Structures are given as C-alpha cells and as structure tokens.
C-alpha cells in the first residue's frame, strides 16, 4: 500500500496544475465547513465549562396555556412555592442579572453581575477555587451581604490577592464580605463578574412579577417527564389558590444547554448546512477532475491490466492518488479553519457568553482531517471503480473513436454539474433572502433620529437611594448639568431605550372595555421618561403634546402613547383624553390610578424582527420614578467627543455613581442587526464560493466535452457547419445542464426558504424577486462558463481534429 502512495505522489507532482486545483477545491470546502463547525461546536456541542453532570440541569420556565410558545420567568413567590413543594428535583435556583458598583479605588466602576440563590453553584456542581460558596442562611439573612468574585475581576482589580477573602469591600454603596473566587472563565449565567445572594425588596415579592430566571437539577433516578408531571400538579394547585395571577399558567423543563442556545442554535445549524453544501460542490468538482483525468489515462490503466495488474491493485493505486490529495487538502483546510475561526470571533460586536469558546480544538482539527480524507475518498471512489472494472477494454476502443464523452463517464460528469448547480442555487437563495431581509431591517424607520445621539446608562444603588423622590431629584440634577455642557443641544432620559431589544411590559385595563385576568388582558411596553426625552430622541408627535416639566408627582397621571397603542385600543376615534390603568402585579386587579392620554407619537422600534409589535406608552419619570435610566444626549458634533464631560457631570452629582454602556445610537442600531449581518455575510461568502466552484465545474465539463468531441466537431465543420452552428450546438448541450440544475435547485430552495422563515424580516420565504434574481445570475454564470469552450470549438481546424485521433 505504501508503494501505491509513493507512486501516486510521484505522478501527482508531474501534473502540478491538476493537483493544485484539486487541493485548493478541497481546502476551500474543508476550511469553510470546519470554520462553521467550530462555531456550531462552540454554540451547540461543547459542554459548558466547569458544570458537572450537565444532563440533569434544566431551565425551568412558566408559560400561559393560551400562548404556549412564550416563556416567562418566575416571580419570587413562585420560586418559594416551587422550592418548598418540588420533590422530584434535587433543587431549584433562580438568578437575576444586575450591575454592581465597586468604589474601593480612585474611580468607581460598574460591573455586570447576578443575584443568585445560595444553592445555585452547588446545583451546578461548581465550587470556588479560593474561599467558600454561599451558605443557605446567607440568602435571606441580615447583616453584611456575602459576595463571590469572578476570577478575571479578582486578577485585574485585586491582583489575585488571596488575602482579599474575608475582607469587606464597598459594593453599590454598602459593605460586602468577599467569601471566595470562582474558577477562571466562569461567568454564569453569561457575562457576570461577581455574585451576591438574593436580597429581595418587598416590592419585588409580588406574585405577578415574573422577573427571575430559574434552573433546577433532576433528582437521582427521576426523568424529565416525571418532574414535569409533578410541576403540572403544583401549578394546578397554585391556580386554585391564586386564580387572578395563575389561571392558565403552566411550567416546563428544558435541558439548560438547549435553553441558552434556543435562538442561535438553529441558525448555526443552518450555517453548518450551508457550508456542507459548499463541501459537496467541492467534492463534485474534484470528482469531475478525477473522471476527466481517468478517462485520459485509460490506455495507461489498460496496459497495467494487460501486464497482470488486478482490479484491486488498480483500485488501490487510483484511490491512493485521491487520498494524497485529501491529506494535502486537509492540511491547507486546517490552516484556513484557524484563520476563519478568528475572523468569526472578531465579527461579533458584543462580548460572547462565557461558555461560547470559538477557538478550534482537537475535535475541530479531527473533523477537518476526517472531512478532507472522506471527501477525497468519495470524490475519487466512483471514478476509480469505473476505471478498474472489467469492461475497460471496450472503453479504450471507444476512446479511439472519440465517443467516450457521450457514454457513462459523460453522464456521471453531467450529473455532478447538475448537483453543483442545484446546491449553488440553494445557497444563493438563502443568501438572497437573508440579504433582502437585512436590507429591510437596516432601512426600516426606527421611529427616531439616531444621528448625533449619545446614550449611556445610570443606576442608583438602593443603599444610598431608598426614596423614589431621591431618584427624581438625582436625574433632574443630572439632566440640568448635562444641558449646560457645550456641544450638547438636548438631554433626556428613558427607562426603556429604543432599539435595545429589552422589554418592560405589563397588562392593562382600557376604560370602557371588559376587565380581564392578568394574562388575558391587553399588554403594552412601558417606559418612564424625563421631560424633553422624546424630543431629544426625535420621536414624531402625531397628536396632543409631549411629556414636559409640568408633569409632576402631584399632577394628573398622564401618558403619551404610540400610534400602535392608539390604533389598537381606540380604532374608531382619537386616543386623546382616553384613560387606561396598569394591572397590579400583586393579584391582577386594576387598583392603580387611571392614566390620561395626552399625546400620541410615532412607533419607536424596540426590536428588529418580524414579531408583532407591542404598543408602547410613556409615563413621566416624576410620576413613575425608576432607579435606572438610559440618558440620551443630542450633540451638535461628534457624539463621542462629549463622553468625558458627560461622565464628569454625573460624578459631580455623586462621586460614587459611574456611567456605563456608553454608546452612540447608531452603534446600538448596528448591534440590533448584527446577527443578520453576520449570517448574511456567512451565506454570502458560501454562495460566492459555490458560484466560483460551479463556474469551474461547468467550464471543466464543457471544455472536456469539446476536447473529446473534437473529431466529431471537425467532421461537422468539414461538411459545412458554420461557426454559429458549432457555437449553438455546444451551448445547447451546456445550457441543458444549467436548466436541469436550476430546476432541481428551485425545488430544493423552497425547502431551505421554509427553514429560514423565522429569521426573515419583511419578506416571504418564497420571495419571487429573490428567486428570479438567483435564476438569472446562475443562468448568466452558466452561459459564461459554457461560452468559453464553445468559442474554442468554433476555431477547430478540421484536418487537425481528424488527425488527432
């Protein structure tokens, strides 16, 4: 066998052009596929770091039986009830992502962290590498809160000082005792740098506030259906006890890994499928090249058979050649993978979750090698079998008559071209649909003017700001100081930043309409806004007035609603002076004060997807004060030029309150569509590679066909066929293949379009314009690829063609 490989290597070096094209085709397919597999492996397959026995860890979510597709979190009373009543699970834990301010240095800094149940890390089987875990009594106990630090924060801010454990540091305005340090890279649930136990205020213990994310671990010997059956009984009991908030509420368990990738996993699966199409096209191209080379080597193979070589020996020799190509293609493909994986990581504008490691590992390298060798073997196996079969002598005689190009070999090559075209059309259709969808999202009117707009977040720690009146005074002082900075034209603040993707919605009662239970009542997004905030954003006023400084706590409760709210709830008249009231989160009863609508504004996008838009209403911050606001600043020049002055203005109000999430609104809009841009780019690159390989494939088949039909074409010319006749003859043969490939591809594309329907914005999966453009592009590509060999055929000298056989 080693002799076969040495012979194959020697013969391949004698045909460097053929060898290089085969290796490059394989390497491009391997590199693209392995890069996609790297991302798919990181998102879907790799086990989460540090978590032990991950199969038993479940995400626990609630849903209303009338909306089974919509998951929601637990309220704090739900958590207490389930933790007390569940017996088939080892335990239940909850978390809430928060931000924390550390002030034990010259400049305060805010970090992302989480409040968690004391048992969370024990359920996940993850222990601190320094110090200890939370104790059960620390979840609800008084005194100094305990805190766990992330390893990276511990190293960067405290230099890895082990003596820090047991010391007290200032966290969000109050002392906290450092009890331990978590392992390197551990940032559960996604990007947290520190953790405290749940310290829940009375206002956050309302049964209708579903703000906690929950996990659980199945008990020993308990299956997921058994645990869900118990949860069903518990939720039925809660519905009897609390009908206003729990009627129709159910619970479900989802494997935790599946839960965290519920949105991105399917897209990465589609991405992997798209690049596998490219790999198949590359295999088809290599197979075509091997077929063409094999046909030309029939006499050589026949001589070997005549000298006593067995069919098995011939097969081993021919397979050895393609395996050498496979090894070389795999090595080059691995290099492409290392480069491509880095490119994918750099393309994300946001920090990735801690468990998403996009660096290639040995599994990815092994995948690339197996893919390369397997692709080469498949690409060379059929040609090798055909050359090693007993009927070879008849084919050699046919070769002398110039008819092999019309026999079995030609049919195989034509079939491969049809497959290539069909796969290319599938990829181009997917890329086209995503591109049109992205264009719709990118050009959609967000409902505000993002130009020259700077935004940043400010949050007030409850240790220093307990009274809502303090929230009002703080943010009013910040607004006044910001308005005095040179280069700033307008200032405002909102609790729900447009285009951020965050939600803050609740149930409503509309005056004059039937009252309904909490989960059957109409819902709307709500945002608390300071005076001039909507004007600063550039939101369009349709009717009435904006919120202003006259809307104070003692004045009439008012709201400005968007046009979706007005049309949905008051379709037959003006919404001005109409009233509604938010549902209470305690029992679902509408006990809050009636709110008067004083203005209607245009729709402002909170998301960039196809889901039906929830209506939005804006309340004055003085009437609905919140501790966290996103400040919006409209500048006269470059927004980032005032960041330093803005930061100092906030610190002048309180030296312990840093600003964070400092971005321009244009950056936020780009982040809102980054996933669409990413997958458009991936599909676009794959489609481009597919088209390039298809051009090579069609050209190769047609060029070979012309060379094999040279004697026939020479006879036709000698008998009076014009150049136009020859051109039409060759083009007709090539375009027949193109038409067949496009027909198969169109049927296949409909299936892909169906898979993409959940990721498209504003267009149908069967968008006719996309299909027409793809067909025209591929038909033009096929025409060009056929035209070059066809023009060469018209220049055949009949005498030379007849003597060549």
Protein Blocks (a to p, Z undefined) as FASTA:
>chain_A
ZZmmmmmmmmmmmmmmlmmmmmmmmmmmmmmmmmmmmmmmmmmmmccehiahkllpccdd
dddfklmmbccdddfklmmmmmmmpmkbgbdcdddddddddfkbfbdcddddddddfklm
mmnopacfehcdddfklmmmgcjddddddfklmmmmnoopaklgopacdeehiacddfbd
cdehiacfklpcbdcdddddfklmcfklcfbccdddddehiafklmmmmmmmmmmmmmmm
mmmlmgoiacddddfklmmmmmmmmmmmmmmmmmmmmmmmmmmmmmmmmmmmmmmmmmmm
mmmmmnopafklmmmmmmmmmmmmmmmmmmmmmmmmmmmmmmmmmmpmbdcdfklccbdc
fklmmmmmmmmmmmmmmmmmmmmmmmmpmklmmmmmmmmnopmmmmmmlmmmmmmmmmmm
mmmmmmmmmmmmmmmmmmmmmmpcehiafehpacddddddfklmmbfklmmmmmmmmmmm
mmmpghiabdcddfbdghklpacddddddehiacddfklpccdddddddehklmmnopac
fbhcaddfklcfklccdddddfklmmmmmmnbcfehpacddddfklopafbccdddfbdc
ddddfbdcfbdcdddddddfklmccfbdcdddddfbdfklmmmmmmmmmmmmomklcceh
iacfklmmmmmmmmmmmmmmmmmmmmmmmmmmmmmmmmmmmmmmmmmmmmmmmmmmmnop
afklmmmmmmmmmmmmmmmmmmmmmmmmmmmmmmmmmmcghiafklfklmmmmmmmmmmm
mmmmmmmmmmmmmmpcfklmmmmZZ
